[in-house]
């Protein structure tokens, strides 16, 4: 469960077993109650017969290592991002989902036949089971290979695009351009795209387009720039309504640590803009297994007070996307990690052609 983006990390070997035990107990208590944990509480919860002075010394050592911190308003301690990181990597005791939760996942994912409904259902299930925000990437359509594109002028700045795939599927989309184009200009743009991109998968075409846009905006002729801009719109439109489905964002308002209006506004803005969160999901898709971004580890400021837990799901033995849960750093990792893991497996199975 290690995450390459982890920031300051402490070697587990450098900490005594007793200190690890106290850290685990402190974090579990803090996750449960949301209150800083004092040495008296820790002595009671730890089950160890130690003097208050010994416990204070261990707490002091953990604080020096940057694993816990004392908020100004309290004598107790709370975990830092590094403390949580050590906890999820080496100390957490995972709890498998309950039978009723597994049954609900199997029944609701298995009852849909339409892939977009299955994805939406997975997002809602993640949100419902964890009481946080559930997010599911729409399956990448890398198997769709672009064969031909045509542009037909409509009224005003609207253009009808006809995209034909190698399997003969025809996708019609109406896009809005920055200014009106004549039939001959649109024909030139289509010829250019058909010459340069035929035979590319849509995902490959997208990355080629982005690279070519960077290079050509200043240096190449307007036909190329126009063609690339229109093609980019076509691919964006041709992704079943978006790049990911999210459910349960408003659940995050129930957590005190996220309930400040400026934090919520920043979070919800980031969800609506999608770009950075999609980048994180893409990163998770390229990595192996479960990925956990805690607080500022994501490198994305709106998620500084959140954790994102993701797992990839497969179609045809290839990773097709990722799903995950977004919640406060003080989340029940022991419960959420297995739910994310099993939902990913069941989603992959539900998306298999029947």
N, C-alpha and C positions, 0 to 999 in steps of 0.2 A: 504493500500500500504506500510505499514511499513515493514522494512526489519530487520530480527534478527541480521544481521551482521553490522548494523549501529554502527559506532564508537562513538565519542563524540557527544552526542545529548543534546539539550537545551529544557527544558520544555516550551511549548508554553505559559503556564500560567504566566511564569516569564517575558514575554515580553509584553509591552503595545500594544494596538491595533494600535496605530500610528506607533510604531516601526515595527510591522508586515507588515503594509501597505507599509512602505518605503522599507523593505526588499523585498517584492513581486515586487514592481516597479523596484527596482535596478536589481534584478535577471532577470526579463523579458526584461529590456533594455539591459543588458549585453548579454543575450542569442541572442537577435536580432542583436546587432551591434558588439559584440566581443571586445568592448573597455571599459576600466575602467570608472565607472560612478562617476561624480563629484557632489557636493552638489547643484550646480546651475542647472544642468540637472535634478537632482532628484526633486528640487523645482518645475520646470516647468512640469515634467511628473506626479507628485503626485496629482496635482489638489488641493493641500492644500495651503492656504494663510499663510505661516509661514516665520518667519525671517530666514536669512542665518545662524545666530547663533544657533537657535533652531534646524535646520536641521543638522548642524555640531555636535551638542550635541547628537542627535539621532544616527548619523553615528558612533560617538565615542563609544556609548553604544553597538551598534551592533558589533563593532570591539572588544570590551572588552569581549563580549560573545563568540567570536570566530566564528561568522557567516559571517563576511566579513573581507577582508584584503586589505591593501594598497600596491600595487606593488611598488618596489623601484623607478621605472622610472616615476611614475604618481601620481598626487594629487587625482585621483579618487580611487574608491574601486571596488573589484571583490568578488564574493561569494567564501566561503570556502566549503569543502565537507559538513561540518555541516550546513552551510547556505542552500546548495542545499537540504540536507536531510529534513530540516524543510519545505522548499518550497514544495517538492514533497509529504510530509506526510500531510501537513495541509493547504497550501496556494494556490497551483496550481489550476487554473480553466481549467478543461479538455474540449477539443473541439472534438466533435464526428467527425469521418471521413466524408468527403464530399460524396454526392450521387454518383458522378462519380468514387470515390475511392472504395466505397462499391460495385458498379456494376462490376468494374474491378476485385475485389477479388472474387466475386461470379462466374463471368463468367469463369475466368481463372482456378480457383480451381475446378469448376464444369465440365469443359470440358475434364478433364483427367480421365481415368479409372484405370491406373496403379499406385499403391501406391507410388512407388519410383519417378514417374514423378510428382505426386501431391505434394510430399514433396519438390522436387526441385523447383517446381513452387511457393510454399509458400515462400521459401527462396528468390527467385528472386523478388517476389512481395514485401516482406518486405524491401528489398534493394531498389527497384525502388520507392516505396512510401515515404521512409524516406531519401533517398540519403545517407544511411549509410550501414553498413554490416548487412545482414540478416542471421540468423542461425536457423536451424530447426533440432532437434534431430530425428533420424530415429526411428519409433515406436519400443518400446521394445517388443520382441517376447516372452513374458513370458508364453503365452499359449502353446508354442511348448514344448512338453515333450519328453525327450531323452529316447529311448528304447534300442538302440543297436549301437555299433560302431565297425567297422572293419578297419584294416590297411593292405594294400598290398604294397610290395616293388616295386618300379620302378627303373629306372637307376639312378646311383649316389646316392645323398642324398634325392631324391624325394620319397614321400610316397603318395599313393592314399588312402584317408580316405572315408569311406562310413558311413554316419550317418543316422540312421533310427529313425523317430519320432513315437510317440504313435499312430498317425493318419495314419501311413503307408507311409508317405512321405519319399523319399530317397534323401539325399543331398550328392553329390560327390564333394570332394575338393582335390586338390593336394597341399601338404605342403612340405616345405624344412626343413629337420632336420640337426642338427649340424654335424652328421656323419652317414654313412650307417648302416642300421640294417638288421639283417637276418629275414627270415619269422618267425622263432620261437620266436625271441625277440619281434617282432611286435604282435604276437599272445598273448604273455604273457601280454603285455601292454594293448591290447584290453580286455582280460579277466579281468584284474584288474579294468579297467574303467567300464565295464559292471556290474561287481559285486558291485561296490561302488556307482555308480551314476544313474543306471537305475531308471526311475520314477521321476527324477528331471526335473523341468522346466529349460530351457536354462539359464535364469537369475540366478536361484538358483544354477545351476551347476557351473556357472561362479564364484559366490561368494564362494562356497565350494572349488573349485579348488584353488582360490587365498589363502584361509585360509590354505588349505593342503600344497600348495607350500611353504608357510612361515614355516610351521612346519617340513616339511620332507626334505627340500633341504640338510640339514646337517645330519639328524638323520636316514633317512630311505634308503632302498636299491635303486640302480640305476634304477631298472625297474620302481619303483613308480615315481621317478623324471622324467624319460623319458616319461612315460605315461601322467603325468600331463602336461608336456611341449607341447606334441603333441596335447592333448585335448584342451589346451588353444588356440593353433593356430587354431584348427578347429572352435571353437566358435567365435574367432575373424574374421575368414574368412566368417563365416556364418551370417554376419550381413548386408547383402545387400550392401556391398561396403564401409562401414564406419559407424561411430557412429553418425555423424551429417553432414548436408549439409550446406555450407556457400556460400553466394553470395555477391558481391559488396565490397570486402575488399579494392579495390583500391579507392572507394569513400572516404575512410578515409584520403587519401592524399590531399583532397581538403580543409581540415580544418587546418588553420595555426598552431593551438596549437599541432597538431599531425604530422606536416609535416617535423619535423627534422628527418634526415636519421636514427640516432641511435634508435629513438623512433619507427619509422616505421619498422625497421629491427626486433626489439624486438617483436613488435606486430605480424608481419607476421610469424616470427619463431614460436610464441606461437600458431598461428592458424594451422600451419602445423604439430606441434607436438601433438596437440589435448588434451593431457592427463589432464592438469589443467583446461582447459575450459570445458571439459567433466565433471570434478568433480563439477564445479559450476552449470552446467546444471542439473546434478544429484541432487544436493542440492535443486535447484529450484523445481525439480520434486516432492521432498518429502514435500515441503512447500505448503501452501494454496495460490491460486490466484497469482496475479501479484507480482513479486519480482523485486526490483530495487537495483542494486549494484552501488554505486557512488564512483569513484576513488578508493582509497586504501581500501574501505570497502570489496572489493572482496578478499583481502588477497593475490592477485596474481599480482606481480610487473609489468608485461607488461601491465596490465590494469589500472595502477595508474592514467593515464590521461583520462580514458574512463569511460563511464557508460554502464552497461548492464541491459536491461529491458527484463524480461521474463514472459511468461504466459504458463500454462499447457494446453495441448489439450487432449481430451478424445476419447476413442474408447470403445464401449460396456459399457458405464458408468464407465470406469476406466481410470485413467490417463495413457496415452500411451507414452507421451513424453512432451517436452517443446519446445517452439520456442522463438526467441527474436531478439533484435536489439542491435548492439554494435556501439557506436559513442562517440564523445567527451563529457566530463562532461557538456559542454555548448551546450546541445541539447535542442530542443523544446519539453520538457516533456509533455506539454499540448496537443500536437498533436501526439507524438510517443506512449504514453501509450495507448490511445484508439485504435490506429492502431494495436498494438501488441495484445491487448485484443480481438478485433473482428476477427483478422486473426486466432487466436487460436481456436475460436468457429467455424469459417467456415472451417478450416482444419479438425477438428474432424468430422464435418458433411460430408465433401468430402470423408473421408476415410471409411465411413460406407459402408458395402457391399450393392450392389444394386440388 
